[in-house]
Amino acid sequence: MVILELFEQIEWANWKKLTDTEKAACLQQLLMYFIPPKIDITMIELVDFELYGIKCRTFELELDGELFVFIPKNSEAILGWDLGAEGLRPHELLDFDVNSLEQTTFKTTLTNEAMEPADQWLEPETRYDLQTLEGISNYINDHTTPLRKAEIPAMFVQKYALPAGTEFLGIVDTITGAFEGEAEKFTSYETEICAHLFPKLTEQESLTWTFPTTVLEENRFYLEFIADAECYFVYSHQTYTHRELKAALWKQGFDLLTEDQWEFAVGAGTRRLFRWGNELLLQNNESGRQIKEKMTGSNMFGLVVDTQRNRYELTQDPAISKLSCQERKKEHLIEQMLSLSTYYCSNHKILPEQLLAPETYLYRKSIKIDL
């Protein structure tokens, strides 16, 4: 199979029509030509992914012990957003009970007289009338990337983003203390980790002690508590600036995604503000649980995107980060949820000598399939 023919077949429109045998043949060629020999390939599986009716049958594979997915190329991906609140549910955005709609009247604009006093004390970030669809639409358009067409190469992309400067080692059970993962690497940190997680406490201290949310020992290890599973994710850690992290990844044979590549990998170029659909209000019922499963589960390419809104995800450009770190509770639903949009623009910039804190930043490895 010649390279030009291979590039035609991995175009998403063509990839969807290939048989499993043809896809496997393409993958073998890609692995041969584009995966550095030093990267260990330990698992390959053909998997079906689907989100909001968009399906992709593609490969999930392990590269150096970490899960990656293959994302087909798209020569004319439409990215960005300029449609405001189109497609979203007005009753959710405006915070009213749909059952009482007929008895309720909602304002659509604010008068100049009503807005002038507010201008005296509101910061620029909050000068949107989020009580109207017009104001919400303006807020959305101003906080999302511009509408554009982009050429996206085929890519192997890491399924789960990692805390900045870390490599995943395994899991510690907080009940039994047992570790599962790369035991040899864990052994060198085990004594220190156990001192953090299972300290010797007096009877009085044990009444108030709780597991720490995170533990960082710079240039050694990093721990994150997973409350639902009563365990800790264990990572090795190395301090990096953005430039140093890119250089370290490059030596390993990997790269960070550009903003265009990130947006396509997360939303597949679909004309929706959010990858999972139009629902934003997460109620404590079966419907709310189903929406949350769509948000937190694999997308149409098999990627899992963080939804906690407490960290940025890095791109190649230190001036462009995706997702957001919300330090305070936002009042309006669109303010709370917009950072989870595929096209959200955070305006967060990383300084040249800034060290990337794993509590604040995530990164996702990739290998681009390009000539």
C-alpha positions as CSV (number, residue, x, y, z in Angstrom):
1,M,0.0,0.0,0.0
2,V,1.6,3.3,-1.1
3,I,1.6,6.3,1.3
4,L,-0.8,8.4,-0.8
5,E,-3.3,5.6,-1.1
6,L,-3.0,5.1,2.7
7,F,-3.7,8.8,3.3
8,E,-6.8,8.6,1.2
9,Q,-8.1,5.6,3.2
10,I,-7.6,7.2,6.6
11,E,-9.7,10.2,5.6
12,W,-12.7,9.9,7.9
13,A,-15.3,9.8,5.1
14,N,-13.4,6.9,3.6
15,W,-12.4,5.2,6.9
16,K,-16.0,4.7,7.8
17,K,-16.5,2.6,4.6
18,L,-13.5,0.3,5.1
19,T,-14.0,-3.3,6.3
20,D,-12.3,-4.4,9.5
21,T,-9.7,-6.2,7.4
22,E,-8.9,-3.1,5.4
23,K,-8.7,-1.0,8.6
24,A,-6.3,-3.5,10.1
25,A,-4.1,-3.3,7.0
26,C,-4.1,0.5,7.2
27,L,-3.2,0.4,10.9
28,Q,-0.2,-1.9,10.3
29,Q,1.1,0.5,7.7
30,L,0.7,3.4,10.1
31,L,2.5,1.6,12.9
32,M,5.3,0.7,10.6
33,Y,5.9,4.2,9.2
34,F,4.8,6.6,11.9
35,I,5.3,5.0,15.4
36,P,9.0,5.3,16.5
37,P,10.6,1.9,17.0
38,K,11.4,2.8,20.7
39,I,7.7,2.9,21.5
40,D,6.4,-0.4,22.8
41,I,3.1,-1.5,21.4
42,T,1.4,-4.0,23.7
43,M,-2.3,-4.1,22.8
44,I,-4.4,-3.4,19.7
45,E,-8.2,-3.7,19.7
46,L,-10.9,-2.6,17.2
47,V,-13.6,-0.8,19.2
48,D,-16.9,0.9,18.4
49,F,-17.4,4.4,19.9
50,E,-20.6,6.5,19.7
51,L,-21.8,9.8,21.1
52,Y,-24.9,11.6,20.2
53,G,-25.4,9.5,17.1
54,I,-21.9,9.9,15.8
55,K,-20.1,6.6,15.4
56,C,-16.6,5.6,14.8
57,R,-15.1,2.1,14.6
58,T,-11.5,2.6,15.3
59,F,-8.5,1.2,17.1
60,E,-7.6,1.4,20.8
61,L,-4.0,0.5,21.5
62,E,-1.4,0.6,24.2
63,L,1.8,2.6,23.5
64,D,4.4,2.4,26.2
65,G,1.7,1.0,28.5
66,E,-0.7,3.9,28.0
67,L,-4.0,3.8,26.1
68,F,-4.3,5.7,22.8
69,V,-7.0,5.8,20.2
70,F,-6.6,6.3,16.4
71,I,-8.5,9.3,15.1
72,P,-9.0,9.4,11.2
73,K,-8.0,12.6,9.4
74,N,-10.4,15.3,8.2
75,S,-9.2,17.6,5.4
76,E,-12.0,20.1,5.8
77,A,-13.1,20.1,9.5
78,I,-15.4,23.0,10.5
79,L,-14.4,24.2,13.9
80,G,-15.3,27.1,16.2
81,W,-18.7,28.7,17.1
82,D,-20.7,31.8,16.2
83,L,-24.2,30.6,16.7
84,G,-24.7,31.8,20.3
85,A,-27.2,29.8,22.3
86,E,-28.6,28.0,19.2
87,G,-29.6,24.4,20.0
88,L,-29.5,24.9,23.8
89,R,-32.6,24.7,25.9
90,P,-33.9,28.2,26.7
91,H,-35.7,27.1,29.9
92,E,-32.5,25.7,31.3
93,L,-30.5,28.8,30.4
94,L,-33.1,31.2,31.8
95,D,-33.7,29.0,34.9
96,F,-37.4,28.6,34.8
97,D,-39.7,25.6,35.3
98,V,-40.9,24.4,31.9
99,N,-44.2,23.3,33.4
100,S,-45.0,26.9,34.4
101,L,-44.0,28.4,31.1
102,E,-47.5,29.6,30.1
103,Q,-47.9,31.5,33.4
104,T,-44.5,33.2,33.2
105,T,-43.3,36.2,31.3
106,F,-39.5,36.7,30.7
107,K,-37.7,39.9,29.8
108,T,-35.7,39.8,26.6
109,T,-33.6,42.9,27.0
110,L,-32.4,45.3,29.7
111,T,-33.0,49.0,29.3
112,N,-30.1,51.4,29.3
113,E,-31.3,52.9,32.6
114,A,-31.1,49.4,34.2
115,M,-27.7,48.8,32.9
116,E,-26.0,52.1,33.6
117,P,-25.8,51.7,37.4
118,A,-24.4,48.2,37.0
119,D,-21.5,49.5,34.8
120,Q,-20.2,51.4,37.8
121,W,-19.2,48.2,39.7
122,L,-19.4,45.2,37.4
123,E,-16.1,43.9,36.0
124,P,-15.9,43.5,32.2
125,E,-16.2,39.8,32.5
126,T,-19.6,40.1,34.0
127,R,-21.1,42.8,31.7
128,Y,-23.5,40.4,30.0
129,D,-27.2,40.2,30.6
130,L,-27.4,36.5,31.4
131,Q,-31.1,36.9,32.1
132,T,-31.8,37.0,28.4
133,L,-31.1,34.7,25.5
134,E,-29.5,37.6,23.6
135,G,-27.1,38.3,26.4
136,I,-26.3,34.6,26.8
137,S,-25.6,34.3,23.1
138,N,-23.2,37.2,23.2
139,Y,-21.4,35.6,26.2
140,I,-21.1,32.3,24.3
141,N,-19.8,33.8,21.1
142,D,-17.3,36.0,23.0
143,H,-15.9,32.9,24.9
144,T,-15.6,30.5,22.0
145,T,-13.1,30.2,19.2
146,P,-14.0,31.7,15.8
147,L,-15.7,29.7,13.1
148,R,-13.1,28.3,10.7
149,K,-12.1,25.4,8.4
150,A,-9.1,23.4,9.3
151,E,-7.1,20.4,8.0
152,I,-6.7,17.8,10.7
153,P,-4.2,15.0,10.3
154,A,-4.9,11.4,11.4
155,M,-3.6,11.0,14.9
156,F,-2.9,8.6,17.7
157,V,-4.2,10.4,20.8
158,Q,-3.9,9.5,24.4
159,K,-7.3,8.4,25.7
160,Y,-6.9,10.0,29.2
161,A,-5.1,13.3,29.8
162,L,-2.5,13.2,32.6
163,P,-1.6,15.7,35.3
164,A,1.2,17.9,33.9
165,G,4.7,16.4,34.4
166,T,3.4,13.0,35.4
167,E,3.4,9.4,34.2
168,F,0.8,7.0,35.5
169,L,2.2,4.2,37.7
170,G,-0.9,2.6,39.2
171,I,-3.5,2.6,42.0
172,V,-3.3,2.3,45.8
173,D,-6.4,1.0,47.6
174,T,-7.0,3.1,50.7
175,I,-8.8,0.3,52.5
176,T,-6.2,-2.5,52.0
177,G,-3.2,-0.5,51.1
178,A,-2.5,-2.8,48.2
179,F,-0.9,-1.3,45.0
180,E,-1.7,-2.4,41.5
181,G,0.5,-1.2,38.6
182,E,4.2,-0.8,37.9
183,A,5.3,-2.3,41.2
184,E,9.1,-1.9,40.6
185,K,8.8,1.9,40.1
186,F,6.3,2.2,43.0
187,T,8.7,0.5,45.4
188,S,11.1,3.5,45.4
189,Y,8.3,5.8,46.6
190,E,6.3,3.3,48.8
191,T,7.6,4.4,52.2
192,E,6.9,8.1,51.6
193,I,3.5,7.4,50.0
194,C,2.4,5.2,52.9
195,A,3.5,8.0,55.4
196,H,1.2,10.4,53.6
197,L,-1.8,8.0,53.3
198,F,-1.5,5.9,56.4
199,P,0.1,8.2,59.0
200,K,0.5,7.2,62.7
201,L,-2.2,9.2,64.5
202,T,-3.2,9.7,68.1
203,E,-6.8,8.7,69.0
204,Q,-7.7,12.4,69.0
205,E,-6.1,13.1,65.6
206,S,-7.8,10.1,64.0
207,L,-11.2,11.6,64.7
208,T,-10.6,14.6,62.3
209,W,-8.0,13.1,59.9
210,T,-9.2,12.8,56.2
211,F,-7.4,11.5,53.1
212,P,-5.7,14.5,51.3
213,T,-7.2,15.3,47.9
214,T,-3.7,15.4,46.3
215,V,-0.1,14.8,47.4
216,L,2.8,16.2,45.5
217,E,6.5,15.5,46.2
218,E,8.2,17.4,43.4
219,N,10.4,15.4,41.0
220,R,9.3,12.2,42.8
221,F,5.6,11.4,42.8
222,Y,2.1,12.8,42.7
223,L,-1.1,11.3,44.2
224,E,-4.8,12.0,43.4
225,F,-7.6,10.8,45.6
226,I,-10.5,9.1,43.7
227,A,-13.3,9.3,46.3
228,D,-15.9,7.2,44.4
229,A,-13.4,4.3,44.2
230,E,-11.7,4.8,47.6
231,C,-8.3,4.8,46.0
232,Y,-5.4,6.9,44.9
233,F,-4.0,7.3,41.4
234,V,-0.2,7.2,41.7
235,Y,2.0,9.1,39.2
236,S,5.8,9.7,39.0
237,H,6.5,13.4,38.7
238,Q,9.0,15.7,37.0
239,T,8.8,19.5,37.1
240,Y,8.6,21.1,33.7
241,T,7.9,24.4,32.0
242,H,5.7,24.3,29.0
243,R,8.7,24.3,26.7
244,E,10.5,21.6,28.7
245,L,7.4,19.4,28.7
246,K,7.2,19.6,24.9
247,A,10.9,18.8,24.6
248,A,10.5,15.8,26.9
249,L,7.6,14.5,24.9
250,W,9.4,15.0,21.6
251,K,12.3,12.8,22.9
252,Q,9.8,10.1,23.6
253,G,8.2,10.4,20.1
254,F,5.1,12.3,21.2
255,D,3.7,15.8,20.8
256,L,0.9,18.0,22.2
257,L,-2.2,18.7,20.2
258,T,-2.8,22.1,18.5
259,E,-6.0,23.9,19.4
260,D,-7.6,22.8,16.0
261,Q,-6.6,19.2,16.6
262,W,-7.9,19.3,20.2
263,E,-11.3,20.7,19.1
264,F,-11.6,18.0,16.4
265,A,-10.5,15.2,18.6
266,V,-13.0,16.3,21.3
267,G,-16.1,17.2,19.2
268,A,-15.5,15.6,15.7
269,G,-16.2,18.9,14.0
270,T,-20.0,18.6,14.7
271,R,-22.1,21.7,14.8
272,R,-22.9,21.5,18.5
273,L,-21.6,23.6,21.3
274,F,-21.2,20.5,23.6
275,R,-20.0,17.1,22.4
276,W,-22.7,15.2,24.3
277,G,-25.7,17.2,23.2
278,N,-27.7,20.2,24.3
279,E,-28.5,19.3,27.9
280,L,-26.8,21.4,30.5
281,L,-28.9,21.0,33.7
282,L,-27.7,18.0,35.6
283,Q,-30.6,17.1,37.9
284,N,-30.4,14.4,40.6
285,N,-32.5,11.9,38.6
286,E,-32.2,9.2,36.0
287,S,-32.0,11.7,33.2
288,G,-29.3,13.7,35.0
289,R,-27.3,10.5,35.5
290,Q,-27.5,9.6,31.8
291,I,-26.3,13.1,30.8
292,K,-23.4,12.8,33.2
293,E,-22.5,9.4,31.8
294,K,-22.3,11.0,28.3
295,M,-20.2,13.8,29.6
296,T,-17.7,11.7,31.5
297,G,-17.6,8.7,29.2
298,S,-15.7,8.1,26.0
299,N,-16.6,10.5,23.1
300,M,-17.2,9.4,19.5
301,F,-13.4,8.8,19.0
302,G,-12.9,7.1,22.4
303,L,-11.3,10.0,24.2
304,V,-12.2,10.9,27.8
305,V,-12.3,14.6,28.6
306,D,-12.0,15.9,32.2
307,T,-15.3,17.5,33.4
308,Q,-14.3,18.7,36.9
309,R,-13.6,22.3,35.7
310,N,-10.6,22.6,38.0
311,R,-7.8,22.2,35.5
312,Y,-6.7,23.4,32.1
313,E,-5.6,21.0,29.4
314,L,-2.5,22.1,27.5
315,T,-2.0,22.5,23.8
316,Q,1.1,23.1,21.8
317,D,0.8,26.9,22.3
318,P,1.4,28.1,25.8
319,A,-1.0,31.0,25.1
320,I,-3.8,28.6,24.4
321,S,-5.3,26.2,27.0
322,K,-8.5,24.3,26.8
323,L,-11.1,23.7,29.6
324,S,-10.8,25.9,32.6
325,C,-9.9,26.2,36.3
326,Q,-13.0,27.7,38.0
327,E,-11.8,28.9,41.4
328,R,-15.2,30.1,42.5
329,K,-18.8,29.0,42.0
330,K,-20.3,30.6,38.9
331,E,-23.9,32.0,39.4
332,H,-25.4,31.3,36.0
333,L,-25.7,27.9,34.3
334,I,-24.0,29.0,31.1
335,E,-21.0,30.4,33.1
336,Q,-20.8,27.1,35.0
337,M,-20.9,24.9,31.9
338,L,-19.4,26.7,28.9
339,S,-15.8,25.7,29.8
340,L,-16.9,22.1,28.9
341,S,-17.7,23.2,25.4
342,T,-15.6,21.8,22.6
343,Y,-15.0,25.4,21.4
344,Y,-14.5,27.2,24.7
345,C,-11.6,29.7,24.7
346,S,-10.1,30.3,28.1
347,N,-7.7,33.1,27.3
348,H,-5.4,31.6,29.9
349,K,-1.7,32.0,29.1
350,I,1.3,30.2,30.5
351,L,4.4,32.2,31.3
352,P,7.8,31.1,29.8
353,E,9.4,30.1,33.1
354,Q,6.2,29.0,34.8
355,L,6.4,25.4,36.3
356,L,3.3,23.4,35.3
357,A,1.5,22.3,38.5
358,P,-0.2,18.9,38.2
359,E,-3.1,20.2,40.3
360,T,-3.7,22.9,37.7
361,Y,-2.8,21.5,34.3
362,L,-3.4,18.3,32.2
363,Y,-1.6,17.2,29.1
364,R,-2.5,14.7,26.4
365,K,0.1,12.9,24.2
366,S,-0.3,12.5,20.5
367,I,1.4,11.2,17.4
368,K,0.5,13.0,14.2
369,I,0.2,11.1,10.9
370,D,1.6,13.6,8.4
371,L,4.0,13.8,5.5
